[in-house]
């Protein structure tokens, strides 16, 4: 297997284990639930085909659901996120250019575009996640507040992860 596949496997293992062992135990005031594992889906290559991307996203969400003893909320939110990623990754990260970014990161694309991409994708993820999980209990205002708070915290964690673990741009 090539280097890109191995990097994605290691990223998957690192983010999922960190999510399950550390972040699943953090739930601040009922409105902040950081989910860094979503970054794995967001960092997959932009040229990836739709069906494999959707299957990987669904499988990742299902694994988190099973390990967290949740009823499928992660699988649903991850699958919708992957679909939205297909639409928005080209428009935001490469700004419509016909290039493929093997590992979308804060160092491989323009940082402000990557942060905007993270904010938008995390907000979509949390909106779907909290709508399916909390809508009956908190109504739309509670879902919106929880989505915004969790989006901001998770985006901050994702940027910190990017700064610590991502290599600088390869010079050509």
LOLOVEX-988336 format. One record per residue (C-alpha): y, z, x; residue in one letter; residue number from 1. Coordinates in nm, 2 decimals, padded with zeros to 4 digits, always signed. Each point is the difference from the previous one (the first is absolute). Layout:
> v | w | u | resn | resi
> Y | Z | X | a | NUM
...
//
This chain:
> v | w | u | resn | resi
> +00.00 | +00.00 | +00.00 | x | 1
> +00.35 | -00.06 | +00.11 | x | 2
> +00.26 | +00.25 | +00.10 | x | 3
> +00.19 | -00.02 | -00.33 | x | 4
> -00.31 | +00.09 | -00.20 | x | 5
> -00.07 | +00.30 | +00.22 | x | 6
> +00.37 | +00.12 | -00.03 | x | 7
> -00.02 | -00.02 | -00.38 | x | 8
> -00.33 | +00.19 | -00.01 | x | 9
> +00.15 | +00.28 | +00.22 | x | 10
> +00.32 | +00.00 | -00.20 | x | 11
> -00.21 | +00.03 | -00.32 | x | 12
> -00.21 | +00.29 | +00.14 | x | 13
> +00.31 | +00.18 | +00.13 | x | 14
> +00.21 | -00.03 | -00.31 | x | 15
> -00.28 | +00.08 | -00.25 | x | 16
> -00.12 | +00.30 | +00.19 | x | 17
> +00.36 | +00.13 | +00.04 | x | 18
> +00.05 | -00.05 | -00.37 | x | 19
> -00.32 | +00.17 | -00.10 | x | 20
> +00.02 | +00.29 | +00.24 | x | 21
> +00.37 | +00.07 | +00.01 | x | 22
> +00.22 | -00.18 | -00.25 | x | 23
> -00.22 | +00.06 | -00.31 | x | 24
> +00.07 | +00.37 | +00.05 | x | 25
> +00.38 | -00.06 | -00.03 | x | 26
> +00.15 | -00.01 | -00.34 | x | 27
> +00.36 | +00.12 | +00.00 | x | 28
> +00.14 | +00.12 | -00.33 | x | 29
> -00.21 | -00.24 | -00.20 | x | 30
> +00.23 | -00.29 | +00.10 | x | 31
> -00.10 | -00.09 | +00.36 | x | 32
> -00.34 | -00.11 | +00.09 | x | 33
> +00.00 | -00.19 | +00.33 | x | 34
> -00.25 | -00.28 | +00.04 | x | 35
> +00.01 | -00.15 | +00.34 | x | 36
> -00.34 | -00.18 | -00.04 | x | 37
> +00.19 | -00.27 | -00.21 | x | 38
> +00.16 | -00.11 | +00.33 | x | 39
> -00.34 | -00.14 | +00.10 | x | 40
> +00.02 | -00.26 | -00.28 | x | 41
> +00.36 | -00.07 | +00.07 | x | 42
> -00.08 | -00.07 | +00.37 | x | 43
> -00.28 | -00.25 | -00.06 | x | 44
> +00.09 | -00.36 | +00.13 | x | 45
> +00.24 | -00.19 | -00.23 | x | 46
> -00.23 | -00.31 | +00.02 | x | 47
> -00.30 | +00.18 | -00.15 | x | 48
> -00.16 | -00.17 | -00.30 | x | 49
> +00.05 | +00.15 | -00.34 | x | 50
> -00.36 | +00.09 | -00.10 | x | 51
> -00.08 | +00.19 | +00.33 | x | 52
> +00.33 | +00.18 | -00.02 | x | 53
> -00.05 | +00.11 | -00.36 | x | 54
> -00.36 | +00.11 | +00.08 | x | 55
> +00.11 | +00.20 | +00.31 | x | 56
> +00.28 | +00.16 | -00.20 | x | 57
> -00.23 | +00.09 | -00.29 | x | 58
> -00.27 | +00.13 | +00.24 | x | 59
> +00.26 | +00.21 | +00.18 | x | 60
> +00.13 | +00.15 | -00.32 | x | 61
> -00.35 | +00.06 | -00.13 | x | 62
> -00.10 | +00.18 | +00.32 | x | 63
> +00.31 | +00.23 | -00.04 | x | 64
> -00.09 | +00.05 | -00.37 | x | 65
> -00.36 | +00.10 | +00.08 | x | 66
> +00.09 | +00.23 | +00.29 | x | 67
> +00.29 | +00.16 | -00.20 | x | 68
> -00.20 | +00.03 | -00.32 | x | 69
> +00.26 | -00.20 | -00.20 | x | 70
> -00.07 | -00.24 | -00.29 | x | 71
> +00.10 | -00.33 | +00.15 | x | 72
> +00.37 | +00.03 | +00.03 | x | 73
> +00.01 | -00.09 | +00.37 | x | 74
> -00.22 | -00.31 | -00.06 | x | 75
> +00.22 | -00.12 | -00.27 | x | 76
> +00.33 | +00.06 | +00.19 | x | 77
> -00.14 | -00.15 | +00.32 | x | 78
> -00.12 | -00.32 | -00.18 | x | 79
> +00.33 | -00.05 | -00.17 | x | 80
> +00.18 | +00.07 | +00.33 | x | 81
> -00.21 | -00.27 | +00.17 | x | 82
> +00.09 | -00.25 | -00.26 | x | 83
> +00.37 | +00.09 | +00.03 | x | 84
> -00.03 | -00.02 | +00.38 | x | 85
> -00.13 | -00.36 | -00.03 | x | 86
> +00.32 | -00.09 | -00.19 | x | 87
> +00.25 | +00.20 | +00.21 | x | 88
> -00.13 | +00.00 | +00.36 | x | 89
> +00.10 | -00.36 | +00.06 | x | 90
> +00.34 | +00.04 | -00.17 | x | 91
> +00.10 | +00.32 | +00.18 | x | 92
> -00.17 | +00.01 | +00.34 | x | 93
> +00.01 | -00.37 | +00.10 | x | 94
> +00.28 | -00.09 | -00.24 | x | 95
> -00.19 | -00.31 | -00.12 | x | 96
> -00.08 | -00.14 | +00.35 | x | 97
> -00.35 | -00.14 | +00.03 | x | 98
> -00.10 | +00.26 | +00.26 | x | 99
> -00.28 | +00.25 | -00.01 | x | 100
> +00.06 | +00.35 | +00.12 | x | 101
> -00.33 | +00.14 | +00.13 | x | 102
> +00.11 | +00.36 | -00.03 | x | 103
> +00.32 | +00.06 | -00.20 | x | 104
> +00.18 | +00.29 | +00.16 | x | 105
> +00.34 | +00.13 | +00.08 | x | 106
> -00.03 | -00.16 | +00.34 | x | 107
> -00.15 | -00.33 | -00.09 | x | 108
> +00.26 | -00.10 | -00.26 | x | 109
> +00.37 | +00.09 | -00.06 | x | 110
> +00.00 | +00.38 | -00.05 | x | 111
> +00.23 | +00.00 | -00.30 | x | 112
> -00.21 | -00.26 | -00.18 | x | 113
> -00.31 | +00.21 | +00.08 | x | 114
> +00.15 | +00.32 | -00.14 | x | 115
> +00.11 | -00.19 | -00.31 | x | 116
> -00.35 | -00.13 | -00.03 | x | 117
> -00.14 | +00.35 | +00.03 | x | 118
> +00.24 | +00.14 | -00.26 | x | 119
> -00.08 | -00.27 | -00.25 | x | 120
> -00.37 | +00.00 | +00.05 | x | 121
> -00.03 | +00.38 | -00.01 | x | 122
> +00.21 | +00.02 | -00.31 | x | 123
> -00.23 | -00.25 | -00.17 | x | 124
> -00.30 | +00.20 | +00.11 | x | 125
> +00.14 | +00.33 | -00.12 | x | 126
> +00.13 | -00.14 | -00.33 | x | 127
> -00.35 | -00.13 | -00.08 | x | 128
> -00.17 | +00.31 | +00.13 | x | 129
> +00.22 | +00.26 | -00.18 | x | 130
> +00.01 | -00.21 | -00.32 | x | 131
> -00.38 | +00.00 | -00.02 | x | 132
> -00.02 | +00.37 | +00.10 | x | 133
> +00.30 | +00.18 | -00.14 | x | 134
> +00.15 | -00.20 | -00.28 | x | 135
> -00.13 | +00.20 | -00.29 | x | 136
> +00.10 | +00.33 | +00.17 | x | 137
> +00.34 | -00.08 | +00.13 | x | 138
> +00.13 | -00.31 | -00.17 | x | 139
> +00.19 | -00.28 | +00.17 | x | 140
> +00.27 | +00.23 | +00.16 | x | 141
> -00.26 | +00.21 | +00.17 | x | 142
> -00.19 | -00.31 | +00.12 | x | 143
> +00.31 | -00.16 | +00.13 | x | 144
> +00.12 | +00.32 | +00.18 | x | 145
> -00.35 | +00.05 | +00.16 | x | 146
> -00.01 | -00.37 | +00.10 | x | 147
> +00.33 | +00.01 | +00.17 | x | 148
> -00.05 | +00.33 | +00.18 | x | 149
> -00.35 | -00.10 | +00.12 | x | 150
> +00.12 | -00.34 | +00.10 | x | 151
> +00.27 | +00.14 | +00.22 | x | 152
> -00.23 | +00.26 | +00.17 | x | 153
> -00.29 | -00.26 | +00.05 | x | 154
> +00.24 | -00.26 | +00.14 | x | 155
> +00.14 | +00.26 | +00.25 | x | 156
> -00.36 | +00.09 | +00.10 | x | 157
> -00.08 | -00.37 | +00.04 | x | 158
> +00.30 | -00.07 | +00.22 | x | 159
> -00.09 | +00.30 | +00.22 | x | 160
> -00.35 | -00.13 | +00.02 | x | 161
> +00.14 | -00.35 | +00.10 | x | 162
> +00.22 | +00.14 | +00.27 | x | 163
> -00.28 | +00.22 | +00.15 | x | 164
> -00.30 | -00.23 | -00.02 | x | 165
> +00.12 | -00.37 | -00.01 | x | 166
> +00.04 | -00.19 | +00.33 | x | 167
> +00.32 | -00.18 | +00.07 | x | 168
> +00.03 | -00.37 | -00.08 | x | 169
> -00.21 | -00.23 | +00.22 | x | 170
> +00.22 | -00.21 | +00.21 | x | 171
> -00.09 | -00.37 | -00.01 | x | 172
//
